Amino acid sequence: MQLRAFPPFASLLGLVLALLCAVPAKAQLFETKAAQAFMIDADTGTVLFAKDPDKPIPPASMAKLMTMEVVFNALKAKRITLDDTFVVSENAWRTGGAPSGTSTMFAKLKSEVRVEDLIQGVTVQAANDGCIVLAEG
């Protein structure tokens, strides 16, 4: 049994596929509501996205940055260690924790939290409760 119609069909299919592949790819458009944004590939340093990258902007929370400065100085001076724990006071829990409705690491009232975990909560989550616990500690 011979299929004589197959070669024209294959040629037509090949032509269609070639035309589809020949269409230039469009760059994926990305937009953000943020006034400024900057995204890079951590491995290569390649800029993946930039929106108004040269405009100076203030840090989100100067108080949190200053708290981290004090904590890192205390660590360097060996006044505290990453394994030290601080108790979550009612003040920290109520003013910066879940009941406050602000940025929090949801530390439980009267729980003991390691300094290393508090640092991570403040730097990653911008946790107000973690910042207060560190300041009180």
C-alpha positions in Angstrom: 0.0 0.0 0.0 1.5 3.3 -1.1 0.5 6.7 0.3 0.9 9.2 -2.4 -1.0 12.0 -0.7 1.3 12.0 2.3 4.2 14.0 0.7 2.1 17.0 -0.2 0.4 16.9 3.3 3.8 16.7 5.0 5.1 19.6 2.9 2.1 21.7 3.8 2.5 20.9 7.5 6.2 21.8 7.3 5.4 25.1 5.6 2.8 26.0 8.3 5.2 25.1 11.1 7.9 27.2 9.5 5.7 30.2 9.2 4.6 29.9 12.8 8.2 29.7 14.0 9.2 32.6 11.8 6.9 35.0 13.7 9.1 37.2 15.8 8.7 36.6 19.5 7.3 39.5 21.5 9.0 40.4 24.7 6.9 39.8 27.7 5.6 43.0 29.0 5.7 43.6 32.7 4.2 46.5 34.6 4.0 47.4 38.3 2.2 50.1 40.2 5.4 50.7 42.1 7.1 54.1 41.4 10.5 52.5 41.2 11.5 48.8 40.7 14.7 47.0 40.0 15.0 43.2 39.4 18.3 41.4 38.6 19.3 37.8 38.1 21.3 37.0 41.3 23.6 34.6 39.5 24.6 36.7 36.5 23.8 40.3 37.6 21.7 40.8 34.4 19.1 43.4 34.8 15.7 41.8 34.2 13.5 44.8 34.9 14.0 48.4 35.8 11.6 51.2 36.4 13.1 54.6 37.1 16.2 52.9 38.5 18.4 56.0 39.0 15.9 57.9 41.1 17.0 57.9 44.8 14.4 56.6 47.2 14.4 56.5 51.0 14.5 53.1 52.7 11.1 51.8 53.8 11.7 52.0 57.5 14.6 53.9 58.9 13.7 52.7 62.5 14.1 49.1 61.4 17.4 49.8 59.7 18.7 51.5 62.9 17.5 48.6 65.1 19.4 46.2 62.9 22.5 48.4 63.1 22.3 48.2 66.9 21.6 44.5 66.9 24.6 43.8 64.5 26.9 45.9 66.7 25.8 44.0 69.8 26.5 40.7 67.9 29.9 41.9 66.8 30.7 43.1 70.4 29.5 39.7 71.6 26.9 41.3 73.9 24.3 39.0 72.4 24.5 35.8 70.1 22.2 34.6 67.4 21.1 31.8 69.7 20.0 34.2 72.5 16.3 34.3 73.0 14.0 37.3 73.9 10.5 37.1 75.3 7.6 38.6 73.3 6.2 41.1 75.7 2.5 42.2 75.7 3.7 45.6 74.4 5.5 44.0 71.4 2.7 41.6 70.7 -0.1 44.3 71.0 1.7 47.2 69.3 3.6 45.4 66.6 2.1 41.9 66.5 -1.0 40.4 64.9 -3.5 42.6 66.9 -1.9 45.7 65.5 -2.8 44.9 61.9 0.6 46.0 60.8 3.5 44.1 59.2 4.3 41.3 61.7 6.0 38.0 62.1 3.1 36.8 64.2 5.2 36.0 67.3 3.1 34.5 70.0 2.6 36.4 73.3 5.2 35.4 75.9 7.0 33.1 73.5 10.8 33.1 73.4 12.2 33.8 70.0 15.9 33.5 68.9 17.8 36.6 67.9 18.5 35.0 64.5 14.8 34.5 63.9 13.9 38.0 65.0 16.5 39.4 62.6 15.0 37.4 59.8 11.5 38.5 60.7 12.5 42.2 60.7 14.6 42.0 57.5 12.3 39.8 55.5 8.9 40.5 56.8 9.5 44.0 58.0 8.1 42.7 61.3 7.2 45.4 63.8 6.8 42.9 66.6 10.2 41.5 65.9 11.7 45.0 66.0 10.1 45.8 69.3 11.2 42.5 70.8 14.8 43.2 69.8 14.7 46.7 71.1 13.3 45.6 74.4 15.8 42.7 74.6 
